[in-house]
Amino acid sequence: MNWYGRSLASGFLAVLAGLVLSSTQALAQAYPTRNITMIVPFAAGGPTDVIARIVTGHMAQTLGQTIIIENVVGAGGTTATTRAARAANDGYTLITGHMGTHAASVPLYPKLAYHPEKDFEPVGLLAGTPILILARKDLPPKDLKEFTAYVKANETKVNAAHAGIGSVSNVSCELLNSVLGVKPIGVPFNGTGPAMNALVAGQVDYMCDQIVNAVPQINGGTIKAYAVATPERNPSLPNVPTTAEAGLPAFQAQAWNAIFAPKGTPPDVVAKLNAAVVKALDDENVRKRLLELGSVIPPAADRTPTALGTLVKSEIAKWTPVVKPVN
């Protein structure tokens, strides 16, 4: 090809690149123009589902489009998360993930079909969710010290409910069991909601659960709470002692929920979504509902995509020595 031909070809490619760039920018500026799907990797009624519905309800008003919640259960949330990772990176399919799906899953599943850091764009942290040690209302122990002794003495008889291998309820109770030095029977359910229903019905003995899922049941007397695994008591349950106060300071656990988009989602789209998250968390009604459930609302500095990316990295490092891989 002569000089003139090469110049024409170069010019054409430059124009094409410019058109693609301007088209992408235009799409980002117009976003969103249709409904957005928010995948929730657990059953309806669980803590992740509740938080997602509260926050996205306000986000939909800001963005001017409906956000449809789609509950996809299975494999401790990794089935839904794999689906989200493989979705089109146009901002119309998102996922509300948490500590289990975007941190503990890495050491738990050696052949995990996605990687939280490599396959997602962090959008924004929604809430922290302290972990509670819970039991059916008629379990004999009256406090955490008695519970510790009871579980150790009845290790082969007691059972612990959870929302599937890799879920927050599973991973946090694995941490508790390792602190206690016991290996009770695990009873998996398709979500924390069904697991909580079984605990209320007295079909299982105990579980570790996010506070969002437990406040109404504790206040209603349908289950008992031995302790909250955070340094300070939670305002929504002022009478529930911390694990340190109750005699088990080694058990500290707090989960979190956050929104992620598939890798390669345009930065302008991520920025719009993050702005909607921030606006929702600043809304008086949203804050009231989250605080009533016992959630911890992240400060402004922790709500950025960069801060969420840093959190995911640190959480993977935290849980890798704790969580044992499944065969």
C-alpha positions as CSV (number, residue, x, y, z in Angstrom):
1,M,0.0,0.0,0.0
2,N,1.4,3.4,-1.0
3,W,1.6,6.5,1.3
4,Y,-1.7,7.9,0.1
5,G,-3.5,4.5,0.8
6,R,-1.9,4.2,4.2
7,S,-3.0,7.8,5.0
8,L,-6.6,7.0,4.0
9,A,-6.6,3.8,6.1
10,S,-5.1,5.6,9.1
11,G,-7.6,8.4,8.7
12,F,-10.5,5.9,8.5
13,L,-9.4,4.1,11.6
14,A,-9.1,7.3,13.5
15,V,-12.5,8.4,12.5
16,L,-13.9,5.0,13.4
17,A,-12.3,5.1,16.8
18,G,-13.7,8.6,17.4
19,L,-17.2,7.4,16.5
20,V,-16.9,4.4,18.8
21,L,-15.7,6.6,21.6
22,S,-18.3,9.3,21.1
23,S,-21.0,6.6,20.8
24,T,-19.9,5.0,24.1
25,Q,-19.8,8.4,25.8
26,A,-23.3,9.2,24.5
27,L,-24.7,5.9,25.8
28,A,-23.1,6.6,29.2
29,Q,-24.6,10.1,29.3
30,A,-28.0,8.8,28.4
31,Y,-27.9,5.9,30.8
32,P,-30.3,4.5,31.9
33,T,-32.9,4.4,29.2
34,R,-34.6,1.2,30.4
35,N,-35.2,-1.0,33.4
36,I,-32.2,-2.2,35.4
37,T,-32.0,-5.8,36.8
38,M,-30.5,-6.1,40.3
39,I,-29.5,-9.7,41.0
40,V,-29.7,-10.7,44.6
41,P,-27.9,-14.0,45.2
42,F,-30.2,-15.3,47.9
43,A,-33.9,-15.9,48.6
44,A,-36.4,-13.1,49.1
45,G,-36.7,-11.9,52.7
46,G,-33.0,-12.5,53.7
47,P,-30.7,-9.6,54.8
48,T,-29.1,-9.0,51.4
49,D,-32.5,-8.9,49.8
50,V,-33.9,-6.5,52.4
51,I,-31.0,-4.1,52.1
52,A,-31.0,-4.2,48.3
53,R,-34.7,-3.4,48.1
54,I,-34.5,-0.5,50.6
55,V,-31.5,1.2,48.8
56,T,-32.5,0.4,45.2
57,G,-36.0,1.7,45.8
58,H,-34.5,5.1,46.3
59,M,-31.9,4.7,43.5
60,A,-34.7,4.0,41.0
61,Q,-36.1,7.4,41.8
62,T,-32.8,9.1,41.2
63,L,-32.0,7.2,38.0
64,G,-35.5,7.6,36.6
65,Q,-35.9,3.9,35.8
66,T,-37.3,0.8,37.6
67,I,-34.8,-1.5,39.2
68,I,-36.1,-5.0,39.1
69,I,-34.9,-7.3,41.9
70,E,-34.2,-10.8,40.7
71,N,-33.5,-13.4,43.4
72,V,-31.2,-16.2,42.2
73,V,-30.3,-18.9,44.8
74,G,-27.7,-21.6,44.8
75,A,-24.2,-22.5,45.9
76,G,-23.9,-19.9,48.6
77,G,-24.6,-17.1,46.2
78,T,-21.9,-18.0,43.7
79,T,-24.5,-19.2,41.1
80,A,-26.0,-15.7,40.8
81,T,-22.6,-14.0,41.1
82,T,-21.2,-16.0,38.2
83,R,-24.3,-15.0,36.1
84,A,-23.7,-11.4,37.0
85,A,-20.0,-11.6,36.1
86,R,-21.0,-12.9,32.6
87,A,-23.7,-10.3,32.0
88,A,-23.3,-7.5,29.5
89,N,-21.2,-4.7,30.9
90,D,-23.7,-2.0,30.0
91,G,-25.0,-1.1,33.5
92,Y,-28.3,-2.9,33.1
93,T,-27.4,-6.0,35.1
94,L,-26.0,-5.4,38.5
95,I,-25.6,-7.5,41.7
96,T,-25.9,-6.8,45.4
97,G,-23.0,-9.0,46.7
98,H,-21.6,-9.4,50.2
99,M,-18.7,-10.7,52.2
100,G,-19.5,-14.3,51.2
101,T,-19.9,-13.8,47.4
102,H,-17.1,-11.3,47.0
103,A,-14.5,-12.4,49.5
104,A,-14.9,-15.7,51.3
105,S,-15.9,-17.5,48.1
106,V,-12.3,-17.1,46.8
107,P,-10.6,-19.5,49.3
108,L,-13.8,-21.6,49.6
109,Y,-14.1,-22.6,45.9
110,P,-10.7,-23.3,44.3
111,K,-12.4,-23.5,40.9
112,L,-14.7,-20.5,41.3
113,A,-16.0,-19.4,37.9
114,Y,-15.3,-15.7,38.7
115,H,-12.9,-13.6,40.7
116,P,-14.4,-10.7,42.7
117,E,-11.5,-8.4,42.0
118,K,-11.0,-9.2,38.3
119,D,-14.5,-9.7,37.0
120,F,-16.4,-6.8,38.6
121,E,-16.5,-3.1,38.8
122,P,-17.1,-2.0,42.4
123,V,-20.0,0.5,42.5
124,G,-20.7,1.3,46.2
125,L,-20.9,-0.1,49.7
126,L,-24.5,-0.1,51.0
127,A,-24.3,-1.2,54.6
128,G,-22.4,-3.0,57.3
129,T,-24.3,-5.8,59.0
130,P,-23.1,-7.0,62.4
131,I,-23.2,-10.8,63.1
132,L,-25.3,-12.2,65.9
133,I,-25.1,-15.6,67.7
134,L,-28.7,-16.8,67.7
135,A,-30.6,-19.8,69.0
136,R,-34.1,-21.2,69.1
137,K,-36.0,-19.7,71.9
138,D,-36.1,-22.9,74.0
139,L,-32.4,-23.9,73.7
140,P,-31.3,-24.4,77.4
141,P,-28.3,-22.1,77.7
142,K,-29.3,-18.7,79.2
143,D,-26.2,-16.7,78.1
144,L,-23.1,-17.0,75.9
145,K,-20.9,-18.8,78.5
146,E,-23.6,-21.4,79.0
147,F,-24.0,-21.7,75.2
148,T,-20.3,-22.3,74.7
149,A,-20.3,-25.1,77.3
150,Y,-23.5,-26.6,75.9
151,V,-22.2,-26.7,72.3
152,K,-18.9,-28.3,73.4
153,A,-20.7,-30.9,75.5
154,N,-23.3,-31.7,72.8
155,E,-21.1,-31.3,69.7
156,T,-22.4,-34.4,67.9
157,K,-26.0,-33.5,68.6
158,V,-26.5,-29.8,68.1
159,N,-27.0,-28.4,64.6
160,A,-26.4,-25.0,63.0
161,A,-28.5,-23.5,60.2
162,H,-27.0,-21.6,57.3
163,A,-27.9,-20.2,53.9
164,G,-25.6,-22.5,52.0
165,I,-21.8,-23.2,51.8
166,G,-20.0,-19.9,51.4
167,S,-22.9,-17.7,52.6
168,V,-22.3,-15.2,55.4
169,S,-24.2,-17.3,57.9
170,N,-22.1,-20.3,57.0
171,V,-18.7,-18.6,57.0
172,S,-19.3,-16.6,60.1
173,C,-20.5,-19.7,62.0
174,E,-17.4,-21.6,60.7
175,L,-15.4,-18.9,62.4
176,L,-17.4,-19.2,65.6
177,N,-17.0,-23.0,65.6
178,S,-13.3,-22.7,65.0
179,V,-13.1,-20.4,68.0
180,L,-15.1,-22.8,70.1
181,G,-13.1,-25.8,68.7
182,V,-16.3,-27.7,67.7
183,K,-17.7,-29.2,64.5
184,P,-21.5,-29.4,64.8
185,I,-23.9,-30.6,62.2
186,G,-24.5,-28.0,59.5
187,V,-28.0,-27.6,58.0
188,P,-28.1,-25.7,54.7
189,F,-31.1,-23.8,53.4
190,N,-31.7,-21.8,50.1
191,G,-31.2,-18.5,51.8
192,T,-31.1,-16.9,55.2
193,G,-34.8,-16.3,55.2
194,P,-35.7,-20.0,55.1
195,A,-32.9,-20.7,57.7
196,M,-34.4,-18.1,60.0
197,N,-37.9,-19.6,59.6
198,A,-36.5,-23.0,60.7
199,L,-34.8,-21.4,63.7
200,V,-38.1,-19.7,64.7
201,A,-39.9,-23.0,64.3
202,G,-37.4,-24.7,66.5
203,Q,-36.2,-27.1,63.8
204,V,-32.6,-26.1,64.2
205,D,-30.5,-25.2,67.3
206,Y,-28.5,-22.1,66.4
207,M,-27.1,-19.9,63.7
208,C,-24.9,-16.9,63.0
209,D,-26.9,-14.3,61.2
210,Q,-26.7,-10.7,60.0
211,I,-28.6,-8.4,62.3
212,V,-30.9,-7.2,59.5
213,N,-32.5,-10.6,59.5
214,A,-33.0,-11.0,63.2
215,V,-34.1,-7.8,65.0
216,P,-37.9,-8.4,64.6
217,Q,-37.6,-12.0,65.7
218,I,-35.5,-11.1,68.8
219,N,-37.8,-8.3,69.8
220,G,-40.8,-10.6,69.3
221,G,-39.3,-13.3,71.5
222,T,-39.4,-16.0,68.8
223,I,-35.6,-16.6,69.0
224,K,-32.9,-15.6,71.4
225,A,-29.7,-13.7,70.9
226,Y,-26.6,-14.5,72.9
227,A,-24.3,-11.7,71.6
228,V,-23.4,-9.4,68.8
229,A,-19.9,-9.9,67.3
230,T,-18.8,-6.3,67.2
231,P,-16.8,-4.1,69.6
232,E,-19.9,-2.1,70.6
233,R,-23.5,-2.9,71.2
234,N,-25.9,-2.2,68.4
235,P,-28.5,0.6,69.0
236,S,-31.3,-1.5,67.6
237,L,-30.6,-4.2,70.2
238,P,-29.3,-2.4,73.2
239,N,-29.8,-5.3,75.6
240,V,-27.8,-7.8,73.6
241,P,-24.2,-7.8,74.9
242,T,-21.1,-7.9,72.7
243,T,-19.1,-11.1,72.4
244,A,-16.4,-9.4,74.4
245,E,-18.8,-8.5,77.2
246,A,-20.3,-12.0,77.1
247,G,-17.0,-13.8,77.4
248,L,-16.0,-14.6,73.8
249,P,-13.8,-11.7,72.6
250,A,-12.1,-13.8,70.0
251,F,-15.2,-14.0,67.9
252,Q,-15.6,-10.7,65.9
253,A,-17.5,-10.6,62.7
254,Q,-19.4,-8.1,60.6
255,A,-20.7,-8.6,57.1
256,W,-21.4,-6.0,54.4
257,N,-23.5,-5.6,51.3
258,A,-22.4,-3.7,48.2
259,I,-23.4,-3.2,44.6
260,F,-21.1,-4.5,41.8
261,A,-21.3,-4.2,37.9
262,P,-19.7,-6.6,35.4
263,K,-16.1,-5.7,34.5
264,G,-15.8,-3.2,31.7
265,T,-18.9,-1.2,32.6
266,P,-18.2,2.3,31.4
267,P,-16.8,4.6,34.2
268,D,-19.5,7.2,33.6
269,V,-22.2,4.5,34.2
270,V,-20.4,3.4,37.4
271,A,-20.2,7.0,38.5
272,K,-24.0,7.5,37.9
273,L,-24.8,4.4,39.9
274,N,-22.5,5.4,42.7
275,A,-24.0,8.8,42.9
276,A,-27.4,7.2,43.2
277,V,-26.1,4.9,46.0
278,V,-24.7,7.9,47.9
279,K,-27.9,9.9,47.5
280,A,-29.9,6.9,48.8
281,L,-27.7,6.6,51.9
282,D,-28.1,10.3,52.6
283,D,-31.9,10.0,52.5
284,E,-33.5,10.3,55.9
285,N,-36.1,7.6,55.3
286,V,-33.6,5.1,53.9
287,R,-31.2,5.7,56.8
288,K,-34.1,5.3,59.3
289,R,-35.1,2.0,57.8
290,L,-31.5,0.6,57.7
291,L,-30.7,1.8,61.2
292,E,-33.9,0.2,62.5
293,L,-32.7,-3.1,61.2
294,G,-29.4,-2.7,62.9
295,S,-27.3,-1.9,59.8
296,V,-24.2,0.2,60.0
297,I,-24.3,3.0,57.4
298,P,-20.9,3.6,55.8
299,P,-19.4,7.1,56.1
300,A,-18.9,9.1,52.9
301,A,-15.2,8.1,52.5
302,D,-16.2,4.4,52.4
303,R,-18.9,4.8,49.7
304,T,-16.7,5.3,46.7
305,P,-15.9,2.6,44.1
306,T,-12.2,2.8,45.0
307,A,-13.0,2.3,48.7
308,L,-15.2,-0.8,47.9
309,G,-12.4,-2.3,45.7
310,T,-10.0,-1.9,48.7
311,L,-12.5,-3.5,51.0
312,V,-12.9,-6.5,48.7
313,K,-9.2,-7.0,48.5
314,S,-8.7,-6.8,52.3
315,E,-11.7,-9.1,53.0
316,I,-10.3,-11.8,50.7
317,A,-7.0,-11.6,52.6
318,K,-8.9,-11.7,55.9
319,W,-11.0,-14.8,55.1
320,T,-8.4,-16.8,53.1
321,P,-6.7,-18.2,56.3
322,V,-10.0,-18.9,58.0
323,V,-12.2,-20.6,55.3
324,K,-11.3,-24.1,54.2
325,P,-11.9,-25.1,50.6
326,V,-14.7,-27.4,49.7
327,N,-13.9,-30.6,47.9
